[in-house]
Amino acid sequence: MNKKVIHFENKFVLAGIILFLCICIFISVNTEGTVDSGDSIMHYLYAKYAFLHPSHFLNHWAKPVFVLLSAPFAQFGFTGIKIFNSLIASLIMLFTYLTAKKINTKNAYLSVIFLLAAPFNIIIIFSGLTEPLFALFLILTLYLFLDGKEKTAIIVLSFLPFVRSEGIIILGVYAFFLLLKKKYKIIPLLFTGHLLYSIIGFFYYHDFLWVFTKIPYAKLNSTYGSGDIFHFANQLFYVIGLPLYILVVLGIISSIFLFLKNPIKDLILKKSERLTLIYLCFITYFIAHSLFWYFGIFNSMGLKRVLIGVIPLISLICLDGFNFLTQLFKNKIIKNSISFIFIFFIILFPFTKSPASFNFKKDFSLKPDQHLIVQMVNDFKLKDNDYLYYYFPAYISIVLEIDHFNPDTRKSLLELVKEQEIPFNAFIIWDNWFSVVEEGVSYDKLKNDIRLKEAKSYEKDGAKLVVFVRNDL
């Protein structure tokens, strides 16, 4: 490819990413959706109130690096956190493209199209979830490493477990790679993030090992049960869609051919970056989550969104799959025809009626339980009343515009159950998901509490919300 074509491609890709960012900002400002009613909102709330509660910057569940980087954006409301993830998604596209160029992959521009054509990758942008930031740290590390900035890359990577806990898995793969390449002097840099946060957190937790002891997932059980070993193999379809799923399979097949084609010694010297830092990272991450869900450990919920954490690697694997597919045809006309048809199918797929495609009404709007919350707040005119609230669903805090972490304004239902006397201004909200699964408080438990009476209940598409107040009111 001559320099003029390369220059045009770079400008075309950059212009496309900028346009994509502008569209994402527009959607962020003009839609109410939060993708889910749980973690998406809680991560946003931790970031929003981090300056009032500095311990959030050291909260393992909230993800310290995510809170640090997103907190300024969260001050502008949930729209701000969606714009933050829009910026992150744009940077992921940029560095995925640059990485594809670094490894001299043909049709590098397609890596950006693949990211755009993975339906759930676009949907998750408009949330407060941490997977996009994890993906950015992952692809930035890979790009820097391939660019010869190995020490900087490993330092960036060392903070990955503080974006999402499974960053430990990726650290392990890179440690293996450094040992393979005999880069022993760089290995200690993998501990940079843990060391820095250990020192900072010591002044709050009085424990240098808090980076390990405070991990909320470090337990060999799960509140959410377990499932099939092939669960994530099935869920990958709903994340990236059929055409990209085919390319992932072809990409993995091409990597197997690459491995079998070269002697081990030559592989270690020349091909290990591609096979280890792309394929082994993806496969290890994928297998780990499959095992977590299968054995019901580390509080795994089997959520498909965890695959977004490695979406840049998936895009690069798809690119290998695409190139592998087109190379099967020697005739130029047939090759170009197959390429055009497949690219057209990839771009069209997110807008088809497949269960893995976009559902604009569902994906970018409020969930049924959130509609009930809005209705309840309006019915009781809660913004005009000085209540002490008892509830778990975090979206209530957004609608009421109250500090979710201030015990003077909100407490959990578990605290209500344990209290001997219910405050006069108590306003209790029970729902049929978070109250039951996360707190273990059933509807009957509150219904049978003689201190309470049911004020009103709401139901919509399987979601249920019940309001309780003191019995003497």
Secondary structure, DSSP 4 states (H G I P E B T S, - for coil): --HHHHHHHHHHHHHHHHHHHHHHHHHHHH----S-SSHHHHHHHHHHTTTTSGGGGG-TTT-HHHHHHHHHHHTT-HHHHHHHHHHHHHHHHHHHHHHHHHTT-TTTTHHHHHHHH-HHHHHGGGS--SHHHHHHHHHHHHHHHHTT-HHHHHHHHHTGGGT-TTHHHHHHHHHHHHHHTT-TTTGGGGGHHHHHHHHHHHHHHS-TTHHHHT-TT-SS--TT----TTHHHHHHHHHH-HHHHHHHHHHHHHHHHHHHHS-HHHIIIIIHHHIIIIIIHHHHHHHHHHHHHHHT-TT----GGGGGGGHHHHHHHHHHHHHHHHHT--SHHHHHHHHHHHHHHHHHGGGSS-TTS--HHHHTS--HHHHHHHHHHHHHTGGGS--EEE---THHHHHHT--TT-TTTEE-HHHHHH-SS--TTEEEEEESSHHHHTT---HHHHHT-TTEEEEEEEEETTEEEEEEEETT-
